[in-house]
Structures are given as C-alpha cells and as structure tokens.
Amino acid sequence: MQKLTMKDLDVKGKKVLMRVDFNVPLKGGKVADDTRIRAALPTIQSILGQGGRLILMSHLGRPDGRRVDDMSLHPCREVLEKQLGGRVFFSDECVGEKAEAAASKLKEGEVLLLENLRFHPEEEKNDPEFARKLARLGDLYVNDAFGTAHRAHAST
C-alpha cells in the first residue's frame, strides 16, 4: 500500500484523525515543556488552513490502562489553544459515543483533542477493535507522531 503525504490529501470538510505526540512533562497540572506540542503545529495549521475538521489523539505517561487524572491531556488543550489563538474542544473519552458525538459536531477549521489513549489497555495491546473504534472518528488518518510510529499500538 502506498503511503500518502499531506500534499496528497484533500482535507477540506473532512474529519482528519491525527496521531500526535503530546507526551509532555507536567508540573502542578500544567505543561512544563511544550516542545512536542509546538512540533505538531505546522501539520495542525496546514489541516486547519485547508478547512479540515481536526481530531487529535495522543498518549501521556504510563497510566497502565486506567484513568489517572494527573495524566489527562486537558493541560495540553490549554497550551494548544494559546498557540493556535482559538478554541480547542476536548473530549474526556477517546472512543465511544461521547468521542463520536464530539467529532461529528466539528465544523471546518475546528479542533478536538481526545483524552489520553493509554487510559484504555487496548491501546498498548494493539487491539484491532480499539483501532476500529478510533477509525470511526475520522475520514482520514494522519500520523504526525514520529517518535511513536514504531510502536505496535492501536492508534498507530
């Protein structure tokens, strides 16, 4: 199968499910170093500038397949809003009805950040059904998380 690049994609009006690497250090509930978030900005801005409806997914830390409030991606949303200069929606789930409803409400040029993928043990187990649930959220998939591309995880 030929891999496409961003230059090959027409994202206008499409829901773009994008794997990013927002595995950033947190201190006191805030992002201590936003380097990885800033690294994703060119691709994020390209998709938004072309009228894509962007759904971002990432992991943060090692919560061992359970919800750990201190490993929420919510602080990343706050940083991303500042960097983009606009609202970033947040879903406290990454799969299921809540995530699907949030993704379906997006308009062109809007962003949704999903909660930590690793809150689900299926992510690190590379569970095919979990991958299908994630895939239901988007029309296109973009992997911008080079540092995690080698992992056999459902989101990659």
C-alpha positions in Angstrom: 0.0 0.0 0.0 1.4 3.4 -1.0 1.7 5.8 1.9 0.4 9.3 1.1 1.8 12.6 2.4 -0.1 15.7 3.4 0.4 17.0 -0.2 -1.6 14.1 -1.5 -4.7 14.7 0.7 -7.7 16.9 0.2 -8.8 17.6 3.8 -11.5 20.3 3.1 -14.6 19.4 5.1 -13.2 16.0 6.1 -12.7 14.8 9.7 -8.9 14.2 10.0 -7.9 11.9 12.8 -4.3 12.8 13.6 -1.9 10.9 15.9 0.3 13.4 17.7 3.0 13.1 20.4 1.8 15.2 23.3 3.6 13.0 25.8 4.8 16.2 27.6 6.1 16.7 31.1 3.5 18.1 33.5 4.2 20.0 36.7 1.4 21.2 39.0 -1.2 20.3 36.5 0.4 22.4 33.8 2.6 21.6 30.8 6.2 22.2 31.8 7.7 21.9 28.3 5.6 22.4 25.2 8.2 21.4 22.6 6.3 18.4 21.4 3.1 20.4 21.1 4.9 23.1 19.1 6.4 20.4 16.9 2.9 19.4 15.7 1.8 22.9 14.9 2.8 23.0 11.2 0.7 19.9 10.3 -2.2 21.1 12.6 -2.2 24.6 11.0 -1.9 23.1 7.5 -5.0 20.9 8.0 -7.0 23.7 9.6 -5.9 26.2 6.9 -7.3 23.8 4.3 -10.7 23.5 6.0 -10.2 20.2 7.7 -12.1 19.2 10.9 -9.2 18.0 13.1 -9.3 15.3 15.8 -6.1 14.9 17.7 -5.2 11.8 19.7 -2.1 11.1 21.9 -0.9 9.3 24.9 0.6 10.9 28.0 2.6 8.9 30.5 2.1 5.4 31.6 -1.3 5.1 33.3 -1.4 1.3 32.8 -4.7 1.2 31.0 -6.7 3.1 33.6 -7.9 6.6 34.1 -5.4 8.7 36.0 -6.4 12.3 36.4 -2.8 13.5 36.7 -2.2 12.1 33.2 -5.1 13.8 31.4 -4.4 15.6 28.2 -6.5 18.5 29.3 -3.4 20.7 30.1 -2.3 20.2 26.5 -5.6 21.6 25.3 -4.9 24.8 27.2 -1.5 25.2 25.6 -2.8 24.4 22.2 -5.5 27.0 22.5 -2.9 29.6 23.2 -0.7 28.5 20.4 -3.5 28.4 17.8 -5.2 31.5 19.1 -8.6 29.8 19.2 -10.8 27.3 20.9 -9.8 23.6 21.1 -12.6 21.3 22.1 -11.9 18.4 24.4 -13.5 15.0 24.8 -12.9 13.2 28.1 -13.1 10.0 26.1 -11.1 8.9 23.1 -13.6 6.3 21.8 -17.3 5.6 22.1 -20.4 7.7 21.9 -19.0 10.8 23.6 -16.0 11.0 21.3 -18.1 10.2 18.2 -20.6 12.9 19.1 -17.8 15.5 19.7 -16.2 14.6 16.4 -19.4 14.8 14.5 -20.1 18.4 15.8 -16.8 19.8 14.4 -17.0 22.4 11.7 -14.3 23.2 9.2 -11.3 24.6 10.8 -12.1 23.4 14.3 -10.0 21.1 16.6 -11.0 18.4 19.0 -8.4 16.9 21.4 -9.3 13.4 22.7 -8.4 12.2 26.2 -5.3 10.0 26.8 -5.3 6.9 24.6 -3.5 4.9 27.3 -6.4 5.2 29.7 -7.6 2.1 27.7 -5.4 -1.0 27.9 -6.4 -1.9 24.4 -4.2 0.9 23.0 -0.9 -0.7 24.1 -2.2 -4.2 23.3 -2.7 -3.1 19.7 -6.3 -4.3 19.9 -7.9 -4.3 16.4 -11.4 -3.4 17.7 -10.0 -0.4 19.6 -8.3 0.7 16.3 -11.7 0.4 14.6 -13.4 2.5 17.2 -10.7 5.2 16.8 -11.0 5.0 13.0 -14.8 5.6 13.2 -14.0 9.2 14.3 -12.3 10.3 11.1 -12.4 10.2 7.3 -8.6 10.4 7.0 -5.7 9.4 9.3 -2.5 11.4 9.6 0.4 10.1 11.8 2.4 13.2 12.9 3.9 11.3 15.9 7.2 10.2 14.5 8.5 9.3 17.9 5.8 6.8 18.5 5.4 5.5 14.9 7.5 2.4 15.7 5.1 1.2 18.5 2.7 -1.6 17.8 -0.2 0.3 19.3 -3.8 0.6 18.1 -3.6 4.3 17.3 -0.5 3.9 15.1 
